[in-house]
Amino acid sequence: MKKKLFLALAAVLVMMLIAFAVLNVAYRKITVVSGEKYIDHCPRYARPGQEVTVTTAVVTDAEIYVNGADGKYVRPGVYVFTMPNEDVSLKVTVIAFPDGA
């Protein structure tokens, strides 16, 4: 009886590990490497092909760069890109103009 219970628990554990591995592979990591203080929201993971929305503090002279993906601003403070089939890093750069322009 104990042996059957052990085998059943082992089988469940193996199935859970396989399911975790399959689900985890489907997602790719998004790492913010600089400008974290300007980001209001950025997901940590996304599936390849998924549209990712990054919201920033509305700074008129900020630019977002995502390695391996082209994106666009859909409105001030909202940047959208399509997640590639690889991990990406995201960088927010604020360009200060001395004349206030």
PDB file as gemmi writes it, atoms N, CA and C in Angstrom:
CRYST1    1.000    1.000    1.000  90.00  90.00  90.00 P 1                      
ATOM      1  N   MET A   1       0.829  -1.205   0.000  1.00  0.00           N  
ATOM      2  CA  MET A   1       0.000   0.000   0.000  1.00  0.00           C  
ATOM      3  C   MET A   1       0.866   1.259   0.000  1.00  0.00           C  
ATOM      4  N   LYS A   2       1.913   1.278   0.837  1.00  0.00           N  
ATOM      5  CA  LYS A   2       2.800   2.441   0.893  1.00  0.00           C  
ATOM      6  C   LYS A   2       3.535   2.625  -0.430  1.00  0.00           C  
ATOM      7  N   LYS A   3       3.892   1.509  -1.061  1.00  0.00           N  
ATOM      8  CA  LYS A   3       4.611   1.578  -2.320  1.00  0.00           C  
ATOM      9  C   LYS A   3       3.729   2.192  -3.405  1.00  0.00           C  
ATOM     10  N   LYS A   4       2.441   1.831  -3.459  1.00  0.00           N  
ATOM     11  CA  LYS A   4       1.526   2.380  -4.449  1.00  0.00           C  
ATOM     12  C   LYS A   4       1.321   3.882  -4.218  1.00  0.00           C  
ATOM     13  N   LEU A   5       1.199   4.277  -2.972  1.00  0.00           N  
ATOM     14  CA  LEU A   5       1.034   5.691  -2.651  1.00  0.00           C  
ATOM     15  C   LEU A   5       2.271   6.481  -3.065  1.00  0.00           C  
ATOM     16  N   PHE A   6       3.448   5.928  -2.773  1.00  0.00           N  
ATOM     17  CA  PHE A   6       4.698   6.579  -3.153  1.00  0.00           C  
ATOM     18  C   PHE A   6       4.797   6.725  -4.673  1.00  0.00           C  
ATOM     19  N   LEU A   7       4.455   5.673  -5.408  1.00  0.00           N  
ATOM     20  CA  LEU A   7       4.511   5.724  -6.873  1.00  0.00           C  
ATOM     21  C   LEU A   7       3.521   6.747  -7.440  1.00  0.00           C  
ATOM     22  N   ALA A   8       2.333   6.812  -6.844  1.00  0.00           N  
ATOM     23  CA  ALA A   8       1.330   7.774  -7.292  1.00  0.00           C  
ATOM     24  C   ALA A   8       1.808   9.207  -7.045  1.00  0.00           C  
ATOM     25  N   LEU A   9       2.375   9.460  -5.877  1.00  0.00           N  
ATOM     26  CA  LEU A   9       2.891  10.799  -5.565  1.00  0.00           C  
ATOM     27  C   LEU A   9       4.070  11.158  -6.470  1.00  0.00           C  
ATOM     28  N   ALA A  10       4.927  10.193  -6.745  1.00  0.00           N  
ATOM     29  CA  ALA A  10       6.057  10.433  -7.634  1.00  0.00           C  
ATOM     30  C   ALA A  10       5.572  10.759  -9.042  1.00  0.00           C  
ATOM     31  N   ALA A  11       4.547  10.059  -9.512  1.00  0.00           N  
ATOM     32  CA  ALA A  11       4.005  10.319 -10.844  1.00  0.00           C  
ATOM     33  C   ALA A  11       3.402  11.724 -10.918  1.00  0.00           C  
ATOM     34  N   VAL A  12       2.684  12.128  -9.892  1.00  0.00           N  
ATOM     35  CA  VAL A  12       2.090  13.466  -9.850  1.00  0.00           C  
ATOM     36  C   VAL A  12       3.198  14.519  -9.843  1.00  0.00           C  
ATOM     37  N   LEU A  13       4.237  14.301  -9.071  1.00  0.00           N  
ATOM     38  CA  LEU A  13       5.351  15.242  -9.003  1.00  0.00           C  
ATOM     39  C   LEU A  13       6.039  15.376 -10.368  1.00  0.00           C  
ATOM     40  N   VAL A  14       6.256  14.279 -11.050  1.00  0.00           N  
ATOM     41  CA  VAL A  14       6.884  14.303 -12.364  1.00  0.00           C  
ATOM     42  C   VAL A  14       6.005  15.069 -13.350  1.00  0.00           C  
ATOM     43  N   MET A  15       4.696  14.837 -13.327  1.00  0.00           N  
ATOM     44  CA  MET A  15       3.786  15.557 -14.226  1.00  0.00           C  
ATOM     45  C   MET A  15       3.793  17.056 -13.932  1.00  0.00           C  
ATOM     46  N   MET A  16       3.860  17.431 -12.664  1.00  0.00           N  
ATOM     47  CA  MET A  16       3.902  18.846 -12.301  1.00  0.00           C  
ATOM     48  C   MET A  16       5.200  19.486 -12.793  1.00  0.00           C  
ATOM     49  N   LEU A  17       6.312  18.790 -12.669  1.00  0.00           N  
ATOM     50  CA  LEU A  17       7.588  19.310 -13.138  1.00  0.00           C  
ATOM     51  C   LEU A  17       7.595  19.493 -14.655  1.00  0.00           C  
ATOM     52  N   ILE A  18       7.024  18.542 -15.364  1.00  0.00           N  
ATOM     53  CA  ILE A  18       6.943  18.643 -16.821  1.00  0.00           C  
ATOM     54  C   ILE A  18       6.060  19.824 -17.219  1.00  0.00           C  
ATOM     55  N   ALA A  19       4.916  19.974 -16.570  1.00  0.00           N  
ATOM     56  CA  ALA A  19       4.009  21.085 -16.876  1.00  0.00           C  
ATOM     57  C   ALA A  19       4.688  22.426 -16.590  1.00  0.00           C  
ATOM     58  N   PHE A  20       5.407  22.511 -15.487  1.00  0.00           N  
ATOM     59  CA  PHE A  20       6.121  23.749 -15.152  1.00  0.00           C  
ATOM     60  C   PHE A  20       7.175  24.062 -16.206  1.00  0.00           C  
ATOM     61  N   ALA A  21       7.924  23.063 -16.622  1.00  0.00           N  
ATOM     62  CA  ALA A  21       8.976  23.270 -17.629  1.00  0.00           C  
ATOM     63  C   ALA A  21       8.375  23.735 -18.954  1.00  0.00           C  
ATOM     64  N   VAL A  22       7.276  23.149 -19.364  1.00  0.00           N  
ATOM     65  CA  VAL A  22       6.638  23.529 -20.627  1.00  0.00           C  
ATOM     66  C   VAL A  22       6.100  24.952 -20.543  1.00  0.00           C  
ATOM     67  N   LEU A  23       5.441  25.303 -19.453  1.00  0.00           N  
ATOM     68  CA  LEU A  23       4.882  26.640 -19.310  1.00  0.00           C  
ATOM     69  C   LEU A  23       5.976  27.685 -19.155  1.00  0.00           C  
ATOM     70  N   ASN A  24       7.035  27.357 -18.460  1.00  0.00           N  
ATOM     71  CA  ASN A  24       8.110  28.308 -18.221  1.00  0.00           C  
ATOM     72  C   ASN A  24       8.883  28.620 -19.504  1.00  0.00           C  
ATOM     73  N   VAL A  25       9.032  27.656 -20.384  1.00  0.00           N  
ATOM     74  CA  VAL A  25       9.753  27.859 -21.639  1.00  0.00           C  
ATOM     75  C   VAL A  25       8.981  28.802 -22.556  1.00  0.00           C  
ATOM     76  N   ALA A  26       7.678  28.811 -22.447  1.00  0.00           N  
ATOM     77  CA  ALA A  26       6.859  29.621 -23.338  1.00  0.00           C  
ATOM     78  C   ALA A  26       7.015  31.120 -23.069  1.00  0.00           C  
ATOM     79  N   TYR A  27       7.467  31.495 -21.896  1.00  0.00           N  
ATOM     80  CA  TYR A  27       7.619  32.899 -21.552  1.00  0.00           C  
ATOM     81  C   TYR A  27       9.068  33.334 -21.688  1.00  0.00           C  
ATOM     82  N   ARG A  28       9.265  34.581 -22.084  1.00  0.00           N  
ATOM     83  CA  ARG A  28      10.597  35.173 -22.186  1.00  0.00           C  
ATOM     84  C   ARG A  28      10.695  36.326 -21.192  1.00  0.00           C  
ATOM     85  N   LYS A  29      11.886  36.556 -20.697  1.00  0.00           N  
ATOM     86  CA  LYS A  29      12.107  37.536 -19.636  1.00  0.00           C  
ATOM     87  C   LYS A  29      12.327  38.943 -20.199  1.00  0.00           C  
ATOM     88  N   ILE A  30      11.780  39.933 -19.476  1.00  0.00           N  
ATOM     89  CA  ILE A  30      11.987  41.342 -19.783  1.00  0.00           C  
ATOM     90  C   ILE A  30      12.739  41.940 -18.592  1.00  0.00           C  
ATOM     91  N   THR A  31      13.936  42.449 -18.844  1.00  0.00           N  
ATOM     92  CA  THR A  31      14.760  43.015 -17.779  1.00  0.00           C  
ATOM     93  C   THR A  31      14.933  44.507 -18.023  1.00  0.00           C  
ATOM     94  N   VAL A  32      14.643  45.305 -17.011  1.00  0.00           N  
ATOM     95  CA  VAL A  32      14.866  46.747 -17.101  1.00  0.00           C  
ATOM     96  C   VAL A  32      16.292  46.996 -16.624  1.00  0.00           C  
ATOM     97  N   VAL A  33      17.146  47.487 -17.516  1.00  0.00           N  
ATOM     98  CA  VAL A  33      18.552  47.674 -17.179  1.00  0.00           C  
ATOM     99  C   VAL A  33      18.890  49.102 -16.757  1.00  0.00           C  
ATOM    100  N   SER A  34      18.061  50.057 -17.128  1.00  0.00           N  
ATOM    101  CA  SER A  34      18.279  51.427 -16.657  1.00  0.00           C  
ATOM    102  C   SER A  34      16.990  52.225 -16.805  1.00  0.00           C  
ATOM    103  N   GLY A  35      16.895  53.285 -16.010  1.00  0.00           N  
ATOM    104  CA  GLY A  35      15.726  54.158 -16.059  1.00  0.00           C  
ATOM    105  C   GLY A  35      14.526  53.612 -15.321  1.00  0.00           C  
ATOM    106  N   GLU A  36      14.752  52.721 -14.352  1.00  0.00           N  
ATOM    107  CA  GLU A  36      13.639  52.113 -13.610  1.00  0.00           C  
ATOM    108  C   GLU A  36      12.726  53.145 -12.972  1.00  0.00           C  
ATOM    109  N   LYS A  37      13.314  54.264 -12.538  1.00  0.00           N  
ATOM    110  CA  LYS A  37      12.511  55.275 -11.832  1.00  0.00           C  
ATOM    111  C   LYS A  37      11.492  55.959 -12.744  1.00  0.00           C  
ATOM    112  N   TYR A  38      11.664  55.840 -14.059  1.00  0.00           N  
ATOM    113  CA  TYR A  38      10.721  56.439 -14.994  1.00  0.00           C  
ATOM    114  C   TYR A  38       9.612  55.474 -15.418  1.00  0.00           C  
ATOM    115  N   ILE A  39       9.716  54.213 -15.030  1.00  0.00           N  
ATOM    116  CA  ILE A  39       8.740  53.207 -15.449  1.00  0.00           C  
ATOM    117  C   ILE A  39       7.683  53.017 -14.374  1.00  0.00           C  
ATOM    118  N   ASP A  40       6.428  53.202 -14.781  1.00  0.00           N  
ATOM    119  CA  ASP A  40       5.311  52.939 -13.871  1.00  0.00           C  
ATOM    120  C   ASP A  40       4.941  51.466 -13.891  1.00  0.00           C  
ATOM    121  N   HIS A  41       4.926  50.862 -15.091  1.00  0.00           N  
ATOM    122  CA  HIS A  41       4.570  49.446 -15.214  1.00  0.00           C  
ATOM    123  C   HIS A  41       5.313  48.829 -16.388  1.00  0.00           C  
ATOM    124  N   CYS A  42       5.904  47.656 -16.116  1.00  0.00           N  
ATOM    125  CA  CYS A  42       6.542  46.865 -17.165  1.00  0.00           C  
ATOM    126  C   CYS A  42       6.483  45.410 -16.714  1.00  0.00           C  
ATOM    127  N   PRO A  43       5.864  44.530 -17.500  1.00  0.00           N  
ATOM    128  CA  PRO A  43       5.810  43.123 -17.090  1.00  0.00           C  
ATOM    129  C   PRO A  43       7.210  42.513 -17.048  1.00  0.00           C  
ATOM    130  N   ARG A  44       7.386  41.511 -16.233  1.00  0.00           N  
ATOM    131  CA  ARG A  44       8.686  40.833 -16.135  1.00  0.00           C  
ATOM    132  C   ARG A  44       8.836  39.729 -17.167  1.00  0.00           C  
ATOM    133  N   TYR A  45       7.716  39.196 -17.623  1.00  0.00           N  
ATOM    134  CA  TYR A  45       7.727  38.099 -18.601  1.00  0.00           C  
ATOM    135  C   TYR A  45       6.629  38.315 -19.622  1.00  0.00           C  
ATOM    136  N   ALA A  46       6.844  37.780 -20.834  1.00  0.00           N  
ATOM    137  CA  ALA A  46       5.819  37.815 -21.881  1.00  0.00           C  
ATOM    138  C   ALA A  46       6.066  36.654 -22.829  1.00  0.00           C  
ATOM    139  N   ARG A  47       5.009  36.240 -23.497  1.00  0.00           N  
ATOM    140  CA  ARG A  47       5.132  35.172 -24.497  1.00  0.00           C  
ATOM    141  C   ARG A  47       5.574  35.764 -25.825  1.00  0.00           C  
ATOM    142  N   PRO A  48       6.346  35.021 -26.611  1.00  0.00           N  
ATOM    143  CA  PRO A  48       6.726  35.502 -27.935  1.00  0.00           C  
ATOM    144  C   PRO A  48       5.484  35.834 -28.765  1.00  0.00           C  
ATOM    145  N   GLY A  49       5.523  36.984 -29.444  1.00  0.00           N  
ATOM    146  CA  GLY A  49       4.391  37.424 -30.242  1.00  0.00           C  
ATOM    147  C   GLY A  49       3.377  38.243 -29.475  1.00  0.00           C  
ATOM    148  N   GLN A  50       3.468  38.258 -28.162  1.00  0.00           N  
ATOM    149  CA  GLN A  50       2.528  39.014 -27.333  1.00  0.00           C  
ATOM    150  C   GLN A  50       2.852  40.505 -27.403  1.00  0.00           C  
ATOM    151  N   GLU A  51       1.829  41.334 -27.442  1.00  0.00           N  
ATOM    152  CA  GLU A  51       2.027  42.782 -27.403  1.00  0.00           C  
ATOM    153  C   GLU A  51       2.282  43.185 -25.958  1.00  0.00           C  
ATOM    154  N   VAL A  52       3.407  43.849 -25.723  1.00  0.00           N  
ATOM    155  CA  VAL A  52       3.807  44.254 -24.376  1.00  0.00           C  
ATOM    156  C   VAL A  52       3.638  45.763 -24.262  1.00  0.00           C  
ATOM    157  N   THR A  53       2.971  46.195 -23.204  1.00  0.00           N  
ATOM    158  CA  THR A  53       2.762  47.614 -22.962  1.00  0.00           C  
ATOM    159  C   THR A  53       3.591  48.042 -21.755  1.00  0.00           C  
ATOM    160  N   VAL A  54       4.378  49.093 -21.957  1.00  0.00           N  
ATOM    161  CA  VAL A  54       5.196  49.666 -20.892  1.00  0.00           C  
ATOM    162  C   VAL A  54       4.686  51.078 -20.664  1.00  0.00           C  
ATOM    163  N   THR A  55       4.356  51.401 -19.428  1.00  0.00           N  
ATOM    164  CA  THR A  55       3.918  52.761 -19.126  1.00  0.00           C  
ATOM    165  C   THR A  55       5.017  53.453 -18.336  1.00  0.00           C  
ATOM    166  N   THR A  56       5.218  54.708 -18.683  1.00  0.00           N  
ATOM    167  CA  THR A  56       6.255  55.501 -18.027  1.00  0.00           C  
ATOM    168  C   THR A  56       5.647  56.763 -17.456  1.00  0.00           C  
ATOM    169  N   ALA A  57       6.411  57.370 -16.567  1.00  0.00           N  
ATOM    170  CA  ALA A  57       6.038  58.700 -16.118  1.00  0.00           C  
ATOM    171  C   ALA A  57       6.051  59.571 -17.365  1.00  0.00           C  
ATOM    172  N   VAL A  58       5.099  60.420 -17.509  1.00  0.00           N  
ATOM    173  CA  VAL A  58       5.010  61.215 -18.731  1.00  0.00           C  
ATOM    174  C   VAL A  58       6.125  62.264 -18.705  1.00  0.00           C  
ATOM    175  N   VAL A  59       7.194  61.895 -19.373  1.00  0.00           N  
ATOM    176  CA  VAL A  59       8.337  62.792 -19.525  1.00  0.00           C  
ATOM    177  C   VAL A  59       8.482  63.013 -21.025  1.00  0.00           C  
ATOM    178  N   THR A  60       8.370  64.228 -21.460  1.00  0.00           N  
ATOM    179  CA  THR A  60       8.341  64.480 -22.898  1.00  0.00           C  
ATOM    180  C   THR A  60       9.663  64.162 -23.591  1.00  0.00           C  
ATOM    181  N   ASP A  61      10.742  64.151 -22.853  1.00  0.00           N  
ATOM    182  CA  ASP A  61      12.035  63.901 -23.475  1.00  0.00           C  
ATOM    183  C   ASP A  61      12.612  62.538 -23.078  1.00  0.00           C  
ATOM    184  N   ALA A  62      11.757  61.547 -22.910  1.00  0.00           N  
ATOM    185  CA  ALA A  62      12.210  60.192 -22.580  1.00  0.00           C  
ATOM    186  C   ALA A  62      12.114  59.313 -23.818  1.00  0.00           C  
ATOM    187  N   GLU A  63      13.059  58.391 -23.935  1.00  0.00           N  
ATOM    188  CA  GLU A  63      13.037  57.422 -25.020  1.00  0.00           C  
ATOM    189  C   GLU A  63      13.220  56.036 -24.434  1.00  0.00           C  
ATOM    190  N   ILE A  64      12.522  55.055 -24.993  1.00  0.00           N  
ATOM    191  CA  ILE A  64      12.634  53.670 -24.546  1.00  0.00           C  
ATOM    192  C   ILE A  64      13.292  52.863 -25.652  1.00  0.00           C  
ATOM    193  N   TYR A  65      14.264  52.070 -25.271  1.00  0.00           N  
ATOM    194  CA  TYR A  65      14.938  51.161 -26.197  1.00  0.00           C  
ATOM    195  C   TYR A  65      14.747  49.738 -25.695  1.00  0.00           C  
ATOM    196  N   VAL A  66      14.366  48.836 -26.583  1.00  0.00           N  
ATOM    197  CA  VAL A  66      14.234  47.417 -26.259  1.00  0.00           C  
ATOM    198  C   VAL A  66      15.124  46.669 -27.236  1.00  0.00           C  
ATOM    199  N   ASN A  67      16.110  45.934 -26.693  1.00  0.00           N  
ATOM    200  CA  ASN A  67      16.985  45.207 -27.610  1.00  0.00           C  
ATOM    201  C   ASN A  67      16.218  44.072 -28.260  1.00  0.00           C  
ATOM    202  N   GLY A  68      16.341  43.925 -29.554  1.00  0.00           N  
ATOM    203  CA  GLY A  68      15.704  42.840 -30.279  1.00  0.00           C  
ATOM    204  C   GLY A  68      14.258  43.060 -30.653  1.00  0.00           C  
ATOM    205  N   ALA A  69      13.714  44.249 -30.367  1.00  0.00           N  
ATOM    206  CA  ALA A  69      12.308  44.507 -30.702  1.00  0.00           C  
ATOM    207  C   ALA A  69      12.124  45.972 -31.058  1.00  0.00           C  
ATOM    208  N   ASP A  70      11.309  46.221 -32.064  1.00  0.00           N  
ATOM    209  CA  ASP A  70      10.945  47.585 -32.416  1.00  0.00           C  
ATOM    210  C   ASP A  70       9.590  47.883 -31.804  1.00  0.00           C  
ATOM    211  N   GLY A  71       9.481  49.054 -31.241  1.00  0.00           N  
ATOM    212  CA  GLY A  71       8.215  49.439 -30.637  1.00  0.00           C  
ATOM    213  C   GLY A  71       7.852  50.848 -31.020  1.00  0.00           C  
ATOM    214  N   LYS A  72       6.777  51.336 -30.427  1.00  0.00           N  
ATOM    215  CA  LYS A  72       6.334  52.691 -30.721  1.00  0.00           C  
ATOM    216  C   LYS A  72       5.551  53.242 -29.544  1.00  0.00           C  
ATOM    217  N   TYR A  73       5.519  54.542 -29.465  1.00  0.00           N  
ATOM    218  CA  TYR A  73       4.671  55.216 -28.485  1.00  0.00           C  
ATOM    219  C   TYR A  73       3.273  55.294 -29.073  1.00  0.00           C  
ATOM    220  N   VAL A  74       2.290  54.812 -28.347  1.00  0.00           N  
ATOM    221  CA  VAL A  74       0.909  54.916 -28.816  1.00  0.00           C  
ATOM    222  C   VAL A  74       0.251  56.188 -28.287  1.00  0.00           C  
ATOM    223  N   ARG A  75       0.807  56.723 -27.236  1.00  0.00           N  
ATOM    224  CA  ARG A  75       0.437  58.029 -26.682  1.00  0.00           C  
ATOM    225  C   ARG A  75       1.527  58.382 -25.660  1.00  0.00           C  
ATOM    226  N   PRO A  76       1.600  59.606 -25.224  1.00  0.00           N  
ATOM    227  CA  PRO A  76       2.648  59.965 -24.272  1.00  0.00           C  
ATOM    228  C   PRO A  76       2.622  59.073 -23.027  1.00  0.00           C  
ATOM    229  N   GLY A  77       3.758  58.509 -22.733  1.00  0.00           N  
ATOM    230  CA  GLY A  77       3.881  57.664 -21.543  1.00  0.00           C  
ATOM    231  C   GLY A  77       3.506  56.210 -21.750  1.00  0.00           C  
ATOM    232  N   VAL A  78       3.073  55.819 -22.953  1.00  0.00           N  
ATOM    233  CA  VAL A  78       2.677  54.429 -23.215  1.00  0.00           C  
ATOM    234  C   VAL A  78       3.443  53.923 -24.439  1.00  0.00           C  
ATOM    235  N   TYR A  79       4.283  52.929 -24.217  1.00  0.00           N  
ATOM    236  CA  TYR A  79       5.142  52.352 -25.259  1.00  0.00           C  
ATOM    237  C   TYR A  79       4.732  50.902 -25.457  1.00  0.00           C  
ATOM    238  N   VAL A  80       4.618  50.463 -26.701  1.00  0.00           N  
ATOM    239  CA  VAL A  80       4.170  49.104 -27.018  1.00  0.00           C  
ATOM    240  C   VAL A  80       5.181  48.456 -27.956  1.00  0.00           C  
ATOM    241  N   PHE A  81       5.503  47.183 -27.676  1.00  0.00           N  
ATOM    242  CA  PHE A  81       6.337  46.400 -28.589  1.00  0.00           C  
ATOM    243  C   PHE A  81       5.860  44.965 -28.595  1.00  0.00           C  
ATOM    244  N   THR A  82       6.226  44.231 -29.635  1.00  0.00           N  
ATOM    245  CA  THR A  82       5.880  42.820 -29.743  1.00  0.00           C  
ATOM    246  C   THR A  82       7.051  42.002 -29.215  1.00  0.00           C  
ATOM    247  N   MET A  83       6.761  41.112 -28.279  1.00  0.00           N  
ATOM    248  CA  MET A  83       7.803  40.321 -27.636  1.00  0.00           C  
ATOM    249  C   MET A  83       8.424  39.350 -28.637  1.00  0.00           C  
ATOM    250  N   PRO A  84       9.760  39.407 -28.796  1.00  0.00           N  
ATOM    251  CA  PRO A  84      10.425  38.448 -29.677  1.00  0.00           C  
ATOM    252  C   PRO A  84      10.580  37.099 -28.978  1.00  0.00           C  
ATOM    253  N   ASN A  85      11.111  36.133 -29.676  1.00  0.00           N  
ATOM    254  CA  ASN A  85      11.303  34.800 -29.100  1.00  0.00           C  
ATOM    255  C   ASN A  85      12.659  34.719 -28.399  1.00  0.00           C  
ATOM    256  N   GLU A  86      12.937  35.709 -27.582  1.00  0.00           N  
ATOM    257  CA  GLU A  86      14.170  35.751 -26.792  1.00  0.00           C  
ATOM    258  C   GLU A  86      13.974  36.719 -25.636  1.00  0.00           C  
ATOM    259  N   ASP A  87      14.810  36.600 -24.625  1.00  0.00           N  
ATOM    260  CA  ASP A  87      14.777  37.547 -23.521  1.00  0.00           C  
ATOM    261  C   ASP A  87      15.198  38.918 -24.042  1.00  0.00           C  
ATOM    262  N   VAL A  88      14.640  39.969 -23.460  1.00  0.00           N  
ATOM    263  CA  VAL A  88      14.992  41.322 -23.881  1.00  0.00           C  
ATOM    264  C   VAL A  88      15.376  42.168 -22.679  1.00  0.00           C  
ATOM    265  N   SER A  89      16.128  43.213 -22.955  1.00  0.00           N  
ATOM    266  CA  SER A  89      16.411  44.205 -21.929  1.00  0.00           C  
ATOM    267  C   SER A  89      15.827  45.531 -22.397  1.00  0.00           C  
ATOM    268  N   LEU A  90      15.366  46.297 -21.438  1.00  0.00           N  
ATOM    269  CA  LEU A  90      14.678  47.542 -21.721  1.00  0.00           C  
ATOM    270  C   LEU A  90      15.434  48.666 -21.035  1.00  0.00           C  
ATOM    271  N   LYS A  91      15.588  49.773 -21.739  1.00  0.00           N  
ATOM    272  CA  LYS A  91      16.346  50.910 -21.221  1.00  0.00           C  
ATOM    273  C   LYS A  91      15.560  52.185 -21.468  1.00  0.00           C  
ATOM    274  N   VAL A  92      15.390  52.994 -20.413  1.00  0.00           N  
ATOM    275  CA  VAL A  92      14.731  54.282 -20.554  1.00  0.00           C  
ATOM    276  C   VAL A  92      15.801  55.360 -20.425  1.00  0.00           C  
ATOM    277  N   THR A  93      15.849  56.235 -21.405  1.00  0.00           N  
ATOM    278  CA  THR A  93      16.815  57.320 -21.403  1.00  0.00           C  
ATOM    279  C   THR A  93      16.064  58.642 -21.428  1.00  0.00           C  
ATOM    280  N   VAL A  94      16.435  59.547 -20.545  1.00  0.00           N  
ATOM    281  CA  VAL A  94      15.850  60.879 -20.535  1.00  0.00           C  
ATOM    282  C   VAL A  94      16.904  61.837 -21.061  1.00  0.00           C  
ATOM    283  N   ILE A  95      16.521  62.578 -22.079  1.00  0.00           N  
ATOM    284  CA  ILE A  95      17.428  63.537 -22.705  1.00  0.00           C  
ATOM    285  C   ILE A  95      17.062  64.925 -22.197  1.00  0.00           C  
ATOM    286  N   ALA A  96      17.978  65.538 -21.506  1.00  0.00           N  
ATOM    287  CA  ALA A  96      17.722  66.880 -20.971  1.00  0.00           C  
ATOM    288  C   ALA A  96      18.253  67.918 -21.945  1.00  0.00           C  
ATOM    289  N   PHE A  97      17.432  68.869 -22.252  1.00  0.00           N  
ATOM    290  CA  PHE A  97      17.834  69.961 -23.123  1.00  0.00           C  
ATOM    291  C   PHE A  97      18.083  71.195 -22.277  1.00  0.00           C  
ATOM    292  N   PRO A  98      19.238  71.810 -22.412  1.00  0.00           N  
ATOM    293  CA  PRO A  98      19.558  72.962 -21.574  1.00  0.00           C  
ATOM    294  C   PRO A  98      18.633  74.158 -21.796  1.00  0.00           C  
ATOM    295  N   ASP A  99      18.056  74.286 -22.987  1.00  0.00           N  
ATOM    296  CA  ASP A  99      17.191  75.457 -23.244  1.00  0.00           C  
ATOM    297  C   ASP A  99      15.726  75.196 -22.881  1.00  0.00           C  
ATOM    298  N   GLY A 100      15.438  73.993 -22.317  1.00  0.00           N  
ATOM    299  CA  GLY A 100      14.084  73.676 -21.906  1.00  0.00           C  
ATOM    300  C   GLY A 100      13.189  73.235 -23.036  1.00  0.00           C  
ATOM    301  N   ALA A 101      13.713  73.093 -24.234  1.00  0.00           N  
ATOM    302  CA  ALA A 101      12.918  72.671 -25.388  1.00  0.00           C  
ATOM    303  C   ALA A 101      12.625  71.206 -25.351  1.00  0.00           C  
TER     304      ALA A 101                                                      
END                                                                             
